[in-house]
């Protein structure tokens, strides 16, 4: 009798319109990061998070510019609108696994944000000619999950430091075909965005910068937390267990006399964080790909930051995902990153801004180098703007501050690194002169 029922069930599948035997069970695993910047008192800060150098040119963005100028147009859009938000949704990728080929419709909604970049190509979003191209959702129709043995060809170019490592995970190749365009194949579905909502973790620098007060204002527990300190190639890490909703915890920062070399720290935290990600449901290769993607950002950028595992229910609320047909298993693992502007950084930056404003050419050059040594990287713009807003309004001081940032964004003779993620300084200067906040909210 049981055998007969099985045969009847199979016959129903084979004869149902739109359903084929190839549409067998599949799994979908996703990982991503939400990054926020917080002042020493825990206030969330708006910042310009549209980094462009770390993605390949073939990735699509909200300007839908030509492939040869796409990334430049995204930077230009950020400059024109002084685009600042509270959150950067960084590099979510969705992997699919299936023993046989299957087609899947993928829809991601971002009610409090905008999807800014994606690959492969998604369904076009209709808009009027005079409207900015914004999308609070993205939809991929008929994503072909190919056979695991399919000889897929993935695109490559010289850029994309935060893209290619995701291909190291074990997953089926995918293909998206759009009318009038060549098929696009990839190992995953990729997207990024910006949003305006507060992070589920508040970090306050207390006790003369000797400790951090971690507070979870939400109702859901945060997973494991990692406190990371790094300066001049040395630092420290501390791992904490879950932080329940409505609870707070004080963390004493490690004295620099107890710090370890950066390479040793990176190995230790990479291994530990990867184990935490696997416990959340990712496979070993997926967790390894995520850690590899963000090693240079999470563990190499100087500063004080807290990494923490976000509750899956929180992710589902902020970023609803719909897959059709539904997968046999869905895993979504996201890491929150709270970048903390410590009192020492804020004070040191203020000193150098005053030095630049009041000094001669030599003093200004020294001030620029001192600010470079703070290692602010892509958070330089938000740090400068935060410090400028903390002193009485002074147009001359503001203009000098943005002039310093303009100089800072250019390659140094001693270091070829460019401050990533900042819009052209001309737009920042004009914003400061106008006295407008110019924040753009989705």
C-alpha positions as CSV (number, residue, x, y, z in Angstrom):
1,X,0.0,0.0,0.0
2,X,2.8,2.4,0.9
3,X,4.6,1.7,-2.4
4,X,1.3,2.4,-4.3
5,X,1.0,5.8,-2.5
6,X,4.5,6.7,-3.4
7,X,3.9,5.9,-7.1
8,X,0.7,8.0,-7.0
9,X,2.5,10.9,-5.5
10,X,5.2,10.7,-8.2
11,X,2.6,10.6,-10.9
12,X,0.9,13.7,-9.5
13,X,4.2,15.6,-9.7
14,X,4.9,14.5,-13.2
15,X,1.5,15.5,-14.5
16,X,1.1,18.8,-12.6
17,X,1.4,21.8,-15.0
18,X,4.6,23.8,-14.4
19,X,6.2,21.1,-12.2
20,X,8.8,18.7,-13.4
21,X,10.8,15.9,-11.8
22,X,13.9,18.2,-12.0
23,X,12.3,20.5,-9.4
24,X,13.5,18.3,-6.6
25,X,14.4,19.5,-3.1
26,X,17.2,22.1,-2.8
27,X,18.8,24.0,0.0
28,X,19.7,27.7,0.2
29,X,22.3,29.2,2.5
30,X,22.9,33.0,2.9
31,X,25.4,35.1,4.7
32,X,26.0,38.9,4.9
33,X,27.0,41.8,7.1
34,X,25.4,45.0,8.5
35,X,27.9,47.7,9.3
36,X,27.2,50.7,11.5
37,X,29.3,53.5,12.9
38,X,28.8,54.7,16.5
39,X,30.2,57.7,18.4
40,X,31.9,57.2,21.7
41,X,28.6,57.9,23.5
42,X,26.8,55.2,21.4
43,X,25.0,57.5,19.1
44,X,24.5,56.0,15.6
45,X,26.2,58.2,12.9
46,X,25.1,58.7,9.3
47,X,28.0,57.9,6.9
48,X,28.7,57.6,3.3
49,X,29.1,53.8,2.8
50,X,29.1,53.5,-0.9
51,X,32.5,51.9,-1.4
52,X,33.2,51.1,-5.0
53,X,36.8,49.9,-5.5
54,X,36.1,46.5,-3.8
55,X,33.6,45.3,-6.4
56,X,34.2,44.1,-10.0
57,X,33.1,46.3,-12.9
58,X,30.6,43.7,-14.1
59,X,28.5,44.0,-10.9
60,X,25.2,45.9,-11.7
61,X,24.3,49.0,-9.6
62,X,21.3,51.3,-9.2
63,X,22.5,53.7,-11.9
64,X,22.4,51.0,-14.6
65,X,25.2,52.9,-16.3
66,X,27.4,51.5,-19.0
67,X,29.6,48.6,-17.9
68,X,32.7,50.7,-18.5
69,X,31.6,53.5,-16.3
70,X,29.2,51.9,-13.8
71,X,31.3,52.1,-10.7
72,X,32.2,55.7,-11.4
73,X,28.6,56.6,-11.8
74,X,27.7,55.1,-8.4
75,X,30.4,57.3,-6.8
76,X,29.1,60.3,-8.7
77,X,25.6,59.6,-7.5
78,X,26.8,59.4,-3.9
79,X,28.6,62.8,-4.3
80,X,25.6,64.5,-5.9
81,X,23.2,63.5,-3.1
82,X,25.6,63.5,-0.2
83,X,24.3,60.0,0.3
84,X,24.6,59.1,4.0
85,X,22.8,56.4,5.9
86,X,23.0,54.5,9.2
87,X,23.6,51.0,7.8
88,X,25.6,49.4,5.1
89,X,24.3,46.0,4.1
90,X,27.5,44.4,2.9
91,X,27.8,41.5,0.5
92,X,24.9,39.2,1.2
93,X,25.3,36.1,-1.0
94,X,22.9,33.2,-1.4
95,X,24.2,29.7,-2.3
96,X,22.0,26.9,-3.7
97,X,22.6,23.2,-3.6
98,X,20.6,20.6,-5.5
99,X,21.4,17.2,-6.9
100,X,19.5,18.0,-10.1
101,X,18.9,21.3,-12.0
102,X,16.0,23.4,-10.7
103,X,14.6,26.9,-11.4
104,X,14.1,29.3,-8.5
105,X,12.5,32.7,-8.2
106,X,14.3,34.9,-5.7
107,X,12.9,38.0,-4.1
108,X,14.5,40.1,-1.4
109,X,12.7,43.1,0.2
110,X,14.5,45.9,2.1
111,X,11.7,48.0,3.5
112,X,14.0,50.4,5.3
113,X,16.7,50.6,2.7
114,X,17.8,50.5,-0.9
115,X,19.5,47.7,-2.8
116,X,22.4,49.5,-4.5
117,X,24.4,46.7,-6.2
118,X,23.7,43.1,-7.4
119,X,24.7,40.2,-9.7
120,X,23.5,38.5,-11.8
121,X,21.1,40.9,-13.5
122,X,17.7,41.2,-11.8
123,X,14.3,42.1,-13.1
124,X,14.2,45.8,-14.2
125,X,12.4,48.3,-11.9
126,X,10.1,50.6,-13.9
127,X,10.5,54.3,-13.1
128,X,9.9,57.8,-14.6
129,X,12.8,59.4,-16.4
130,X,13.1,62.1,-13.8
131,X,13.3,59.7,-10.8
132,X,16.4,58.5,-9.1
133,X,16.8,54.8,-9.7
134,X,16.0,53.4,-6.3
135,X,14.7,50.0,-5.3
136,X,13.6,48.7,-1.9
137,X,13.4,45.2,-3.3
138,X,15.1,43.1,-5.9
139,X,13.7,40.1,-7.8
140,X,15.5,37.5,-9.9
141,X,13.2,35.5,-12.2
142,X,13.9,31.9,-13.2
143,X,17.4,31.5,-11.6
144,X,18.7,28.3,-13.1
145,X,20.4,26.2,-10.4
146,X,22.6,24.2,-12.7
147,X,24.0,20.7,-12.1
148,X,26.9,20.5,-9.7
149,X,29.0,19.2,-12.5
150,X,28.0,21.9,-15.0
151,X,31.1,23.5,-16.6
152,X,30.2,27.1,-15.6
153,X,32.3,30.1,-16.6
154,X,32.5,32.9,-14.1
155,X,33.5,36.4,-15.0
156,X,36.7,38.0,-13.6
157,X,38.4,41.4,-13.7
158,X,41.2,43.1,-11.8
159,X,39.0,44.6,-9.1
160,X,36.7,43.1,-6.5
161,X,38.6,42.4,-3.3
162,X,35.3,41.8,-1.4
163,X,33.7,39.6,-4.1
164,X,35.7,36.7,-5.4
165,X,36.4,35.0,-2.1
166,X,32.7,34.0,-1.9
167,X,33.3,31.6,-4.8
168,X,35.3,29.3,-2.6
169,X,32.2,27.9,-1.0
170,X,30.8,24.6,-2.3
171,X,27.6,25.3,-4.2
172,X,25.9,24.7,-7.5
173,X,26.6,27.2,-10.3
174,X,23.8,29.5,-11.3
175,X,22.7,31.1,-14.5
176,X,20.3,34.0,-15.2
177,X,19.2,34.7,-18.8
178,X,17.6,38.0,-19.6
179,X,16.2,38.9,-23.0
180,X,18.7,40.8,-25.2
181,X,21.6,40.1,-22.8
182,X,24.2,37.3,-22.6
183,X,23.6,34.7,-19.9
184,X,25.3,35.5,-16.6
185,X,26.7,32.7,-14.5
186,X,27.8,32.9,-10.9
187,X,28.3,30.7,-7.8
188,X,25.8,32.7,-5.9
189,X,23.2,35.5,-6.0
190,X,24.8,38.7,-4.8
191,X,23.4,42.0,-3.6
192,X,24.2,45.0,-1.4
193,X,22.4,48.0,0.0
194,X,22.1,50.9,2.4
195,X,19.5,51.5,5.1
196,X,18.3,53.9,7.7
197,X,17.6,51.9,10.9
198,X,19.5,51.6,14.1
199,X,21.7,48.6,14.8
200,X,20.5,46.1,17.4
201,X,23.6,46.7,19.5
202,X,24.6,50.0,21.2
203,X,28.2,50.4,22.2
204,X,29.2,53.2,24.6
205,X,32.9,53.9,25.4
206,X,33.0,54.4,29.1
207,X,35.4,54.7,32.0
208,X,37.9,57.0,30.3
209,X,38.0,54.6,27.3
210,X,39.1,51.7,29.4
211,X,35.8,49.8,28.8
212,X,32.9,49.4,26.5
213,X,29.2,49.2,27.6
214,X,27.3,46.8,25.3
215,X,23.5,47.2,25.3
216,X,21.0,45.1,23.4
217,X,17.8,47.3,23.2
218,X,15.8,44.7,21.3
219,X,13.8,41.8,22.5
220,X,15.9,39.1,20.8
221,X,19.2,37.7,22.0
222,X,22.3,38.5,20.0
223,X,24.7,35.6,19.3
224,X,28.4,35.5,20.2
225,X,30.1,38.9,20.3
226,X,33.7,39.6,19.4
227,X,35.4,42.8,20.7
228,X,38.4,43.6,18.5
229,X,41.1,46.2,19.1
230,X,43.9,47.0,16.7
231,X,46.6,49.7,16.4
232,X,50.1,49.8,14.9
233,X,50.0,46.1,13.9
234,X,49.1,44.9,17.4
235,X,45.8,44.3,19.2
236,X,43.5,42.1,21.2
237,X,40.3,40.2,21.0
238,X,37.6,39.1,23.4
239,X,34.8,36.7,22.8
240,X,31.5,37.0,24.7
241,X,28.5,34.7,24.9
242,X,25.0,35.8,23.8
243,X,23.6,39.1,25.0
244,X,19.9,38.8,25.8
245,X,17.4,41.4,24.8
246,X,17.1,44.4,27.2
247,X,20.4,43.5,28.8
248,X,23.8,45.2,28.9
249,X,27.3,44.1,29.7
250,X,30.5,45.9,30.5
251,X,33.7,44.8,28.7
252,X,37.1,45.9,30.0
253,X,39.3,46.7,27.1
254,X,42.6,44.9,27.0
255,X,45.7,47.0,27.9
256,X,48.1,47.5,25.0
257,X,50.8,45.8,27.1
258,X,48.9,42.6,26.7
259,X,48.3,42.9,22.9
260,X,49.5,40.4,20.4
261,X,50.9,40.7,16.8
262,X,48.2,41.3,14.2
263,X,49.0,38.1,12.3
264,X,48.5,36.0,15.4
265,X,45.2,37.8,16.2
266,X,43.9,37.3,12.7
267,X,44.5,33.6,12.8
268,X,42.8,33.2,16.2
269,X,39.7,35.3,15.5
270,X,39.3,33.9,12.0
271,X,39.3,30.3,13.3
272,X,36.9,31.2,16.2
273,X,34.5,33.2,14.2
274,X,34.3,30.5,11.5
275,X,33.4,28.0,14.2
276,X,30.6,30.3,15.4
277,X,29.3,30.7,11.9
278,X,29.2,26.9,11.4
279,X,27.3,26.6,14.6
280,X,24.7,29.0,13.2
281,X,24.1,26.6,10.2
282,X,26.7,27.6,7.5
283,X,28.9,24.8,6.1
284,X,32.6,24.9,6.6
285,X,33.3,26.2,3.2
286,X,30.6,28.9,3.4
287,X,31.9,30.1,6.8
288,X,35.4,30.1,5.4
289,X,34.4,32.1,2.4
290,X,32.7,34.7,4.6
291,X,35.7,35.1,6.8
292,X,38.0,35.3,3.9
293,X,35.9,38.0,2.2
294,X,36.1,40.3,5.3
295,X,39.5,39.5,6.7
296,X,41.1,42.7,5.5
297,X,38.2,44.8,6.8
298,X,37.2,43.1,10.0
299,X,40.7,42.2,11.2
300,X,43.2,44.5,9.4
301,X,41.6,48.0,9.7
302,X,42.9,49.8,12.9
303,X,40.3,50.8,15.5
304,X,37.8,49.4,18.0
305,X,34.9,47.3,16.7
306,X,32.4,44.8,17.9
307,X,31.3,41.9,15.7
308,X,28.1,40.0,16.7
309,X,25.8,37.3,15.3
310,X,22.4,38.7,14.4
311,X,19.2,36.8,15.3
312,X,17.7,35.1,12.3
313,X,14.3,36.5,13.1
314,X,15.7,40.1,13.1
315,X,17.2,39.4,9.7
316,X,13.9,38.1,8.4
317,X,12.2,41.3,9.5
318,X,14.7,43.7,8.1
319,X,15.4,41.7,5.0
320,X,12.5,39.4,4.0
321,X,13.5,36.7,1.6
322,X,11.1,34.7,-0.6
323,X,12.2,31.7,-2.6
324,X,9.8,29.9,-5.0
325,X,9.5,27.0,-4.9
326,X,10.5,27.0,-1.2
327,X,13.8,25.2,-0.3
328,X,14.0,22.1,1.8
329,X,16.3,24.1,4.1
330,X,17.0,27.8,4.4
331,X,19.8,29.2,6.5
332,X,20.5,32.9,6.9
333,X,23.5,34.0,9.0
334,X,24.3,37.7,9.3
335,X,27.1,39.4,11.3
336,X,26.6,42.9,12.7
337,X,29.6,45.2,12.8
338,X,29.7,48.2,15.2
339,X,32.6,50.5,14.3
340,X,33.3,52.6,17.4
341,X,34.9,56.1,17.3
342,X,36.7,56.0,20.6
343,X,37.3,59.2,22.6
344,X,41.0,59.0,21.8
345,X,40.3,59.0,18.0
346,X,37.8,61.8,18.3
347,X,40.2,63.9,20.4
348,X,43.2,63.1,18.2
349,X,41.3,64.0,15.1
350,X,40.1,67.3,16.6
351,X,43.7,68.2,17.5
352,X,44.9,67.6,14.0
353,X,41.9,69.5,12.5
354,X,42.8,72.5,14.7
355,X,46.4,72.2,13.7
356,X,45.5,72.1,10.0
357,X,43.2,75.1,10.4
358,X,45.7,77.3,12.2
359,X,49.0,76.1,10.8
360,X,51.2,76.9,7.8
361,X,51.9,74.6,4.9
362,X,54.3,72.4,6.8
363,X,52.0,72.1,9.8
364,X,49.1,71.1,7.6
365,X,51.2,68.4,5.9
366,X,52.1,67.0,9.3
367,X,48.4,67.1,10.4
368,X,47.4,65.1,7.3
369,X,50.0,62.4,8.1
370,X,48.9,62.3,11.7
371,X,45.3,61.8,10.6
372,X,46.4,59.0,8.2
373,X,48.1,57.3,11.2
374,X,44.7,57.1,12.9
375,X,43.8,54.5,10.3
376,X,40.2,55.7,9.7
377,X,40.1,54.3,6.2
378,X,36.6,54.5,4.7
379,X,35.3,55.9,8.0
380,X,37.3,59.2,7.6
381,X,34.4,61.2,6.3
382,X,32.0,60.3,9.1
383,X,34.7,60.9,11.7
384,X,35.6,64.3,10.4
385,X,31.9,65.3,10.1
386,X,31.2,64.1,13.6
387,X,34.1,66.1,15.1
388,X,33.2,69.2,13.2
389,X,29.6,69.0,14.4
390,X,30.8,68.7,18.0
391,X,32.3,72.2,18.2
392,X,30.6,75.6,17.8
393,X,29.8,76.4,14.2
394,X,32.7,78.0,12.4
395,X,32.6,78.2,8.6
396,X,36.3,78.7,8.3
397,X,37.1,75.7,10.5
398,X,34.6,73.6,8.5
399,X,36.2,74.5,5.2
400,X,39.6,73.6,6.5
401,X,38.3,70.3,7.9
402,X,36.9,69.3,4.5
403,X,40.1,70.5,2.8
404,X,42.1,68.2,5.0
405,X,39.7,65.4,4.1
406,X,40.2,66.2,0.4
407,X,44.0,65.9,0.9
408,X,43.6,62.8,2.9
409,X,41.6,61.1,0.1
410,X,44.5,61.5,-2.3
411,X,47.4,58.9,-2.5
412,X,50.2,59.6,-0.1
413,X,53.8,59.6,-1.1
414,X,54.5,57.2,1.7
415,X,51.4,55.1,1.3
416,X,49.5,54.4,-1.9
417,X,46.3,53.7,-0.1
418,X,43.3,55.9,-0.8
419,X,40.6,56.5,1.7
420,X,38.0,54.2,0.3
421,X,34.3,54.9,0.2
422,X,34.5,58.7,0.4
423,X,32.8,60.8,-2.3
424,X,34.9,63.4,-4.2
425,X,35.9,66.0,-1.7
426,X,34.6,68.9,-3.9
427,X,31.1,67.8,-3.0
428,X,32.0,67.6,0.7
429,X,33.4,71.1,0.7
430,X,30.4,72.5,-1.0
431,X,28.1,70.7,1.5
432,X,30.1,72.2,4.4
433,X,30.0,75.7,2.9
434,X,26.3,75.5,2.4
435,X,25.7,74.5,6.0
436,X,23.2,71.8,5.0
437,X,23.1,68.4,6.5
438,X,22.3,66.9,3.1
439,X,21.5,63.5,4.5
440,X,19.7,61.3,2.0
441,X,17.2,58.8,3.5
442,X,15.6,56.0,1.6
